[in-house]
Amino acid sequence: MTASVAACLLVAGALRAKLPGDTFSVAWTHSVEKTRWEERYRVEPASLVLVEARVEGSGAGMEAGPGARLVDGAWTWTPSSPPLPELRLTHSPYTADYTVCAARDCRTLGAWAGLGPTAIDVVTVRPCAR
């Protein structure tokens, strides 16, 4: 029997939350283009696998990837990125916060990690045992 994995959120090495389920998405608004970008990940025992990316427009390094198709107003594609050991997201009061969704529960990154609105911290997302 394989161990069930989750995505853990850590700040300065301390566990702040475990996301429910074995998939999650991270979305943000590009600070210059004001365009939404979203990535969906599958959690595996030793890595995070990027399974889908979506962007509502292009510009300033936000071009859709190869094979993208327009779905519900966003260019959607399957990136060919290698699995990641972790994902590092910066929480800052100077830009709009990330939205993190897991098991139909969507919250800001700050809310998931228990960070105040003025906190500046790096939140590390990595696989962990459920």
TORDO-599785 format. One record per residue: x, y, z of N, C-alpha, C in turn. Coordinates in steps of 0.2 Angstrom, whole numbers, padded with zeros to 4 digits. Layout:
BEGIN
+-------+-------+-------+-------+-------+-------+-------+-------+-------+
|   n.x |   n.y |   n.z |  ca.x |  ca.y |  ca.z |   c.x |   c.y |   c.z |
+-------+-------+-------+-------+-------+-------+-------+-------+-------+
|     X |     Y |     Z |     X |     Y |     Z |     X |     Y |     Z |
...
+-------+-------+-------+-------+-------+-------+-------+-------+-------+
This chain:
BEGIN
+-------+-------+-------+-------+-------+-------+-------+-------+-------+
|   n.x |   n.y |   n.z |  ca.x |  ca.y |  ca.z |   c.x |   c.y |   c.z |
+-------+-------+-------+-------+-------+-------+-------+-------+-------+
|  0004 | -0006 |  0000 |  0000 |  0000 |  0000 |  0004 |  0006 |  0000 |
|  0003 |  0011 | -0005 |  0007 |  0017 | -0005 |  0004 |  0022 |  0000 |
|  0009 |  0026 |  0003 |  0007 |  0031 |  0007 |  0003 |  0037 |  0004 |
| -0002 |  0040 |  0007 | -0005 |  0045 |  0004 | -0001 |  0052 |  0005 |
| -0001 |  0056 |  0000 |  0003 |  0062 |  0000 | -0001 |  0068 |  0000 |
|  0001 |  0073 |  0002 | -0002 |  0080 |  0002 |  0003 |  0085 |  0001 |
|  0001 |  0091 | -0001 |  0005 |  0096 | -0002 |  0006 |  0100 |  0005 |
|  0012 |  0101 |  0008 |  0013 |  0105 |  0014 |  0015 |  0112 |  0012 |
|  0013 |  0116 |  0016 |  0015 |  0123 |  0016 |  0019 |  0125 |  0022 |
|  0026 |  0127 |  0020 |  0030 |  0128 |  0025 |  0033 |  0136 |  0025 |
|  0034 |  0139 |  0031 |  0037 |  0145 |  0031 |  0043 |  0145 |  0036 |
|  0049 |  0147 |  0033 |  0055 |  0146 |  0037 |  0056 |  0139 |  0040 |
|  0054 |  0134 |  0036 |  0055 |  0127 |  0038 |  0049 |  0124 |  0042 |
|  0045 |  0129 |  0045 |  0039 |  0126 |  0049 |  0033 |  0125 |  0046 |
|  0030 |  0119 |  0047 |  0024 |  0117 |  0044 |  0018 |  0122 |  0046 |
|  0015 |  0125 |  0041 |  0009 |  0129 |  0042 |  0003 |  0126 |  0040 |
|  0002 |  0122 |  0035 | -0004 |  0119 |  0033 | -0002 |  0113 |  0028 |
| -0007 |  0108 |  0028 | -0007 |  0103 |  0023 | -0013 |  0104 |  0019 |
| -0012 |  0104 |  0012 | -0018 |  0105 |  0008 | -0022 |  0099 |  0007 |
| -0029 |  0099 |  0007 | -0033 |  0093 |  0006 | -0032 |  0090 | -0001 |
| -0032 |  0084 | -0001 | -0032 |  0080 | -0008 | -0025 |  0080 | -0011 |
| -0024 |  0077 | -0017 | -0018 |  0076 | -0020 | -0017 |  0080 | -0026 |
| -0021 |  0085 | -0027 | -0020 |  0090 | -0032 | -0022 |  0097 | -0029 |
| -0019 |  0102 | -0032 | -0020 |  0109 | -0030 | -0019 |  0114 | -0036 |
| -0021 |  0120 | -0036 | -0020 |  0125 | -0041 | -0017 |  0131 | -0037 |
| -0013 |  0135 | -0041 | -0011 |  0141 | -0039 | -0012 |  0146 | -0044 |
| -0015 |  0152 | -0042 | -0017 |  0157 | -0047 | -0015 |  0164 | -0045 |
| -0013 |  0168 | -0049 | -0011 |  0175 | -0048 | -0013 |  0180 | -0053 |
| -0012 |  0186 | -0052 | -0013 |  0191 | -0057 | -0006 |  0194 | -0058 |
| -0004 |  0194 | -0065 |  0002 |  0197 | -0066 |  0002 |  0204 | -0065 |
|  0008 |  0206 | -0061 |  0008 |  0213 | -0058 |  0008 |  0219 | -0064 |
|  0011 |  0217 | -0070 |  0011 |  0222 | -0075 |  0005 |  0221 | -0080 |
|  0004 |  0215 | -0082 | -0001 |  0214 | -0087 | -0008 |  0214 | -0084 |
| -0009 |  0213 | -0078 | -0015 |  0212 | -0074 | -0020 |  0207 | -0077 |
| -0016 |  0201 | -0079 | -0019 |  0196 | -0082 | -0018 |  0190 | -0078 |
| -0024 |  0186 | -0077 | -0024 |  0180 | -0073 | -0020 |  0174 | -0076 |
| -0016 |  0171 | -0072 | -0012 |  0165 | -0073 | -0013 |  0160 | -0068 |
| -0014 |  0153 | -0070 | -0016 |  0148 | -0066 | -0012 |  0142 | -0068 |
| -0010 |  0138 | -0062 | -0006 |  0132 | -0063 | -0009 |  0127 | -0059 |
| -0010 |  0121 | -0062 | -0013 |  0115 | -0058 | -0008 |  0110 | -0057 |
| -0007 |  0107 | -0051 | -0002 |  0102 | -0049 | -0005 |  0096 | -0046 |
| -0001 |  0090 | -0048 | -0003 |  0084 | -0044 |  0003 |  0083 | -0040 |
|  0001 |  0080 | -0034 |  0006 |  0079 | -0028 |  0008 |  0072 | -0029 |
|  0015 |  0070 | -0030 |  0017 |  0064 | -0029 |  0022 |  0063 | -0023 |
|  0024 |  0057 | -0021 |  0028 |  0056 | -0015 |  0034 |  0061 | -0015 |
|  0038 |  0062 | -0021 |  0044 |  0066 | -0020 |  0044 |  0072 | -0025 |
|  0038 |  0074 | -0028 |  0038 |  0079 | -0032 |  0031 |  0082 | -0033 |
|  0031 |  0088 | -0036 |  0025 |  0091 | -0038 |  0025 |  0091 | -0046 |
|  0020 |  0089 | -0049 |  0020 |  0088 | -0056 |  0015 |  0093 | -0059 |
|  0017 |  0098 | -0063 |  0013 |  0103 | -0066 |  0009 |  0100 | -0072 |
|  0002 |  0099 | -0071 | -0002 |  0096 | -0076 | -0006 |  0100 | -0081 |
| -0006 |  0107 | -0079 | -0010 |  0111 | -0083 | -0008 |  0118 | -0081 |
| -0008 |  0123 | -0086 | -0007 |  0130 | -0086 | -0012 |  0133 | -0090 |
| -0015 |  0139 | -0087 | -0020 |  0143 | -0090 | -0018 |  0151 | -0090 |
| -0018 |  0154 | -0095 | -0017 |  0161 | -0095 | -0022 |  0165 | -0099 |
| -0025 |  0171 | -0096 | -0030 |  0174 | -0100 | -0028 |  0179 | -0106 |
| -0022 |  0180 | -0106 | -0019 |  0184 | -0111 | -0012 |  0183 | -0112 |
| -0008 |  0187 | -0116 | -0001 |  0187 | -0117 |  0002 |  0193 | -0116 |
|  0009 |  0193 | -0115 |  0013 |  0199 | -0114 |  0017 |  0199 | -0108 |
|  0023 |  0202 | -0108 |  0027 |  0202 | -0103 |  0029 |  0195 | -0100 |
|  0031 |  0191 | -0104 |  0033 |  0184 | -0102 |  0027 |  0179 | -0101 |
|  0021 |  0181 | -0103 |  0015 |  0177 | -0101 |  0012 |  0174 | -0108 |
|  0016 |  0171 | -0112 |  0014 |  0168 | -0118 |  0011 |  0161 | -0117 |
|  0006 |  0159 | -0120 |  0004 |  0152 | -0119 |  0009 |  0147 | -0122 |
|  0009 |  0141 | -0119 |  0013 |  0136 | -0121 |  0011 |  0133 | -0128 |
|  0016 |  0128 | -0130 |  0014 |  0124 | -0136 |  0008 |  0120 | -0135 |
|  0004 |  0120 | -0141 | -0002 |  0116 | -0140 | -0008 |  0119 | -0137 |
| -0007 |  0126 | -0135 | -0013 |  0129 | -0131 | -0019 |  0130 | -0135 |
| -0025 |  0129 | -0131 | -0031 |  0130 | -0134 | -0035 |  0135 | -0130 |
| -0039 |  0138 | -0133 | -0044 |  0143 | -0129 | -0050 |  0140 | -0126 |
| -0050 |  0140 | -0120 | -0055 |  0136 | -0116 | -0058 |  0141 | -0111 |
| -0064 |  0143 | -0111 | -0068 |  0147 | -0107 | -0064 |  0154 | -0106 |
| -0061 |  0157 | -0111 | -0058 |  0163 | -0111 | -0051 |  0163 | -0109 |
| -0048 |  0157 | -0108 | -0040 |  0157 | -0106 | -0037 |  0152 | -0110 |
| -0031 |  0153 | -0112 | -0027 |  0149 | -0116 | -0024 |  0143 | -0111 |
| -0026 |  0137 | -0113 | -0024 |  0131 | -0108 | -0020 |  0126 | -0112 |
| -0015 |  0124 | -0108 | -0010 |  0119 | -0111 | -0007 |  0114 | -0106 |
| -0004 |  0109 | -0108 | -0001 |  0104 | -0103 |  0007 |  0106 | -0104 |
|  0010 |  0109 | -0099 |  0017 |  0111 | -0100 |  0021 |  0104 | -0100 |
|  0027 |  0105 | -0103 |  0032 |  0099 | -0103 |  0037 |  0100 | -0098 |
|  0036 |  0103 | -0092 |  0041 |  0104 | -0087 |  0042 |  0098 | -0083 |
|  0048 |  0097 | -0081 |  0050 |  0091 | -0076 |  0047 |  0092 | -0069 |
|  0046 |  0087 | -0066 |  0043 |  0087 | -0059 |  0047 |  0091 | -0055 |
|  0044 |  0095 | -0050 |  0048 |  0099 | -0045 |  0048 |  0096 | -0038 |
|  0054 |  0097 | -0035 |  0054 |  0095 | -0028 |  0050 |  0099 | -0024 |
|  0049 |  0106 | -0025 |  0046 |  0111 | -0022 |  0044 |  0117 | -0026 |
|  0039 |  0121 | -0023 |  0037 |  0127 | -0026 |  0038 |  0132 | -0021 |
|  0041 |  0138 | -0023 |  0042 |  0143 | -0018 |  0038 |  0149 | -0020 |
|  0033 |  0152 | -0016 |  0029 |  0157 | -0018 |  0030 |  0163 | -0012 |
|  0031 |  0169 | -0015 |  0032 |  0174 | -0010 |  0026 |  0178 | -0009 |
|  0024 |  0178 | -0002 |  0018 |  0182 |  0000 |  0021 |  0189 |  0002 |
|  0018 |  0194 | -0001 |  0020 |  0201 |  0000 |  0014 |  0206 |  0000 |
|  0014 |  0211 |  0004 |  0009 |  0216 |  0004 |  0009 |  0221 | -0002 |
|  0014 |  0220 | -0006 |  0015 |  0224 | -0012 |  0012 |  0222 | -0018 |
|  0010 |  0216 | -0018 |  0007 |  0213 | -0024 |  0001 |  0209 | -0022 |
| -0004 |  0208 | -0027 | -0010 |  0204 | -0025 | -0008 |  0197 | -0023 |
| -0011 |  0194 | -0018 | -0009 |  0187 | -0015 | -0011 |  0182 | -0020 |
| -0008 |  0176 | -0020 | -0009 |  0170 | -0024 | -0016 |  0168 | -0021 |
| -0020 |  0164 | -0026 | -0026 |  0160 | -0023 | -0024 |  0153 | -0024 |
| -0025 |  0149 | -0019 | -0023 |  0142 | -0019 | -0029 |  0138 | -0018 |
| -0031 |  0134 | -0022 | -0037 |  0130 | -0022 | -0035 |  0122 | -0021 |
| -0038 |  0119 | -0016 | -0037 |  0112 | -0015 | -0044 |  0109 | -0013 |
| -0046 |  0103 | -0016 | -0052 |  0100 | -0014 | -0058 |  0105 | -0014 |
| -0058 |  0109 | -0019 | -0064 |  0114 | -0019 | -0064 |  0120 | -0014 |
| -0058 |  0120 | -0010 | -0057 |  0125 | -0005 | -0052 |  0130 | -0008 |
| -0054 |  0136 | -0009 | -0050 |  0141 | -0012 | -0049 |  0147 | -0007 |
| -0043 |  0148 | -0005 | -0041 |  0154 | -0001 | -0035 |  0157 | -0003 |
| -0033 |  0163 |  0000 | -0027 |  0166 | -0002 | -0021 |  0162 |  0001 |
| -0015 |  0163 | -0002 | -0009 |  0159 |  0001 | -0008 |  0162 |  0008 |
| -0009 |  0168 |  0010 | -0008 |  0170 |  0016 | -0013 |  0167 |  0021 |
| -0019 |  0166 |  0019 | -0024 |  0163 |  0023 | -0022 |  0156 |  0025 |
| -0020 |  0152 |  0019 | -0018 |  0145 |  0020 | -0012 |  0145 |  0025 |
| -0008 |  0149 |  0024 | -0001 |  0149 |  0028 | -0002 |  0153 |  0035 |
| -0007 |  0156 |  0036 | -0008 |  0159 |  0043 | -0004 |  0166 |  0043 |
| -0003 |  0169 |  0037 |  0001 |  0175 |  0037 | -0003 |  0181 |  0037 |
| -0001 |  0186 |  0041 | -0005 |  0193 |  0041 | -0004 |  0197 |  0034 |
| -0008 |  0202 |  0033 | -0008 |  0205 |  0027 | -0001 |  0209 |  0026 |
|  0002 |  0211 |  0031 |  0009 |  0214 |  0030 |  0015 |  0210 |  0030 |
|  0014 |  0204 |  0031 |  0020 |  0199 |  0031 |  0023 |  0198 |  0024 |
|  0029 |  0198 |  0024 |  0033 |  0196 |  0018 |  0037 |  0190 |  0020 |
|  0035 |  0184 |  0017 |  0038 |  0178 |  0018 |  0038 |  0174 |  0012 |
|  0042 |  0169 |  0011 |  0042 |  0164 |  0006 |  0039 |  0158 |  0009 |
|  0034 |  0155 |  0005 |  0030 |  0149 |  0007 |  0032 |  0144 |  0002 |
|  0035 |  0139 |  0005 |  0037 |  0133 |  0001 |  0032 |  0128 |  0001 |
|  0030 |  0125 | -0005 |  0025 |  0120 | -0006 |  0029 |  0114 | -0008 |
|  0028 |  0108 | -0004 |  0032 |  0102 | -0006 |  0027 |  0096 | -0004 |
|  0029 |  0090 | -0007 |  0025 |  0084 | -0005 |  0027 |  0082 |  0003 |
|  0022 |  0080 |  0006 |  0023 |  0077 |  0013 |  0018 |  0071 |  0014 |
|  0019 |  0067 |  0019 |  0014 |  0062 |  0021 |  0008 |  0065 |  0023 |
|  0002 |  0062 |  0021 | -0005 |  0065 |  0024 | -0006 |  0063 |  0031 |
+-------+-------+-------+-------+-------+-------+-------+-------+-------+
